[in-house]
Amino acid sequence: MRKYVEIPLEVMERLVEGKCVEGSLRRDEWTGKVTFKAYQRQSRARQERVVCQLENGWLKESPQRYKFFSSVKKDLSRRIVDVVMHRELKTAMQALEIEEILDHV
C-alpha cells in the first residue's frame, strides 16, 4: 500500500541540509491527507552563573532561583556526610552574602 505524505517546504530544506527532523504523522481531519508536522523544538539558553565552586559541588544563580549541589561519597559515615554537606552549604551562603554586599556598594 502506498500513501503520500504532505511535508512542508521548511522540513524538506532541513532534510536536504542533512539535519534530523522530529515530528508526528497525522491525518488531516478536513482533507483526509496524511501530513507530517515537525516539532517546534528550541534550545533553551540557560542563563546560570556559578556563584561559588565548592569542594564537592557548586552554587549557581539563575534569573529565578539559587541552585545548590553537593555530592558526597557513600563510603563516609552518615555523620561525616552531614558535617561535609552543612560545611559546604555554609561556605556557599557566605559567598552569596559577600556577593550581595558587593552588589549594593
KEVEX-169666 format. One record per residue (C-alpha): x, y, z; residue number from 1; residue in one letter. Coordinates in steps of 0.05 Angstrom, whole numbers. Layout:
N
+--------+--------+--------+-----+------+
!     xx !     yy !     zz !  nr ! rest !
+--------+--------+--------+-----+------+
!      X !      Y !      Z ! NUM !    A !
...
+--------+--------+--------+-----+------+
END
This chain:
105
+--------+--------+--------+-----+------+
!     xx !     yy !     zz !  nr ! rest !
+--------+--------+--------+-----+------+
!      0 !      0 !      0 !   1 !    M !
!     26 !     69 !    -18 !   2 !    R !
!      9 !    132 !     19 !   3 !    K !
!     31 !    202 !      1 !   4 !    Y !
!     53 !    246 !     58 !   5 !    V !
!     49 !    321 !     54 !   6 !    E !
!    115 !    351 !     80 !   7 !    I !
!    124 !    426 !     89 !   8 !    P !
!    179 !    461 !     50 !   9 !    L !
!    217 !    482 !    113 !  10 !    E !
!    222 !    409 !    135 !  11 !    V !
!    248 !    388 !     66 !  12 !    M !
!    301 !    442 !     69 !  13 !    E !
!    326 !    416 !    137 !  14 !    R !
!    328 !    345 !    109 !  15 !    L !
!    368 !    368 !     48 !  16 !    V !
!    418 !    401 !     96 !  17 !    E !
!    428 !    334 !    129 !  18 !    G !
!    393 !    352 !    194 !  19 !    K !
!    346 !    307 !    233 !  20 !    C !
!    273 !    328 !    238 !  21 !    V !
!    229 !    300 !    292 !  22 !    E !
!    154 !    305 !    287 !  23 !    G !
!     89 !    268 !    280 !  24 !    S !
!     48 !    240 !    224 !  25 !    L !
!    -25 !    259 !    226 !  26 !    R !
!    -85 !    251 !    182 !  27 !    R !
!   -115 !    318 !    167 !  28 !    D !
!   -187 !    317 !    192 !  29 !    E !
!   -213 !    362 !    136 !  30 !    W !
!   -177 !    336 !     74 !  31 !    T !
!   -161 !    265 !     97 !  32 !    G !
!    -88 !    272 !     74 !  33 !    K !
!    -31 !    246 !    116 !  34 !    V !
!     13 !    304 !    137 !  35 !    T !
!     79 !    310 !    174 !  36 !    F !
!     82 !    362 !    228 !  37 !    K !
!    152 !    379 !    254 !  38 !    A !
!    161 !    391 !    328 !  39 !    Y !
!    179 !    463 !    343 !  40 !    Q !
!    238 !    450 !    388 !  41 !    R !
!    280 !    507 !    412 !  42 !    Q !
!    343 !    501 !    453 !  43 !    S !
!    339 !    537 !    519 !  44 !    R !
!    396 !    584 !    532 !  45 !    A !
!    409 !    574 !    605 !  46 !    R !
!    428 !    638 !    640 !  47 !    Q !
!    460 !    606 !    701 !  48 !    E !
!    521 !    636 !    734 !  49 !    R !
!    566 !    599 !    781 !  50 !    V !
!    567 !    638 !    846 !  51 !    V !
!    614 !    592 !    883 !  52 !    C !
!    651 !    529 !    864 !  53 !    Q !
!    655 !    482 !    923 !  54 !    L !
!    698 !    422 !    941 !  55 !    E !
!    641 !    373 !    926 !  56 !    N !
!    592 !    415 !    886 !  57 !    G !
!    571 !    486 !    867 !  58 !    W !
!    523 !    543 !    880 !  59 !    L !
!    491 !    573 !    817 !  60 !    K !
!    445 !    632 !    805 !  61 !    E !
!    392 !    633 !    751 !  62 !    S !
!    343 !    690 !    738 !  63 !    P !
!    291 !    659 !    786 !  64 !    Q !
!    330 !    612 !    832 !  65 !    R !
!    392 !    595 !    870 !  66 !    Y !
!    415 !    523 !    859 !  67 !    K !
!    459 !    486 !    908 !  68 !    F !
!    490 !    419 !    890 !  69 !    F !
!    532 !    375 !    935 !  70 !    S !
!    556 !    305 !    921 !  71 !    S !
!    589 !    265 !    977 !  72 !    V !
!    615 !    193 !    973 !  73 !    K !
!    573 !    139 !   1007 !  74 !    K !
!    636 !    109 !   1037 !  75 !    D !
!    635 !    162 !   1091 !  76 !    L !
!    594 !    154 !   1153 !  77 !    S !
!    526 !    188 !   1158 !  78 !    R !
!    554 !    237 !   1209 !  79 !    R !
!    612 !    258 !   1165 !  80 !    I !
!    566 !    266 !   1105 !  81 !    V !
!    523 !    312 !   1149 !  82 !    D !
!    583 !    353 !   1170 !  83 !    V !
!    610 !    359 !   1099 !  84 !    V !
!    544 !    380 !   1069 !  85 !    M !
!    529 !    431 !   1123 !  86 !    H !
!    600 !    459 !   1117 !  87 !    R !
!    592 !    467 !   1041 !  88 !    E !
!    523 !    499 !   1049 !  89 !    L !
!    552 !    548 !   1099 !  90 !    K !
!    610 !    564 !   1052 !  91 !    T !
!    562 !    575 !    994 !  92 !    A !
!    517 !    620 !   1036 !  93 !    M !
!    577 !    662 !   1057 !  94 !    Q !
!    597 !    671 !    984 !  95 !    A !
!    525 !    692 !    969 !  96 !    L !
!    525 !    743 !   1025 !  97 !    E !
!    591 !    772 !   1001 !  98 !    I !
!    563 !    779 !    931 !  99 !    E !
!    501 !    815 !    958 ! 100 !    E !
!    545 !    863 !    996 ! 101 !    I !
!    588 !    877 !    935 ! 102 !    L !
!    526 !    888 !    891 ! 103 !    D !
!    498 !    941 !    938 ! 104 !    H !
!    563 !    981 !    942 ! 105 !    V !
+--------+--------+--------+-----+------+
END
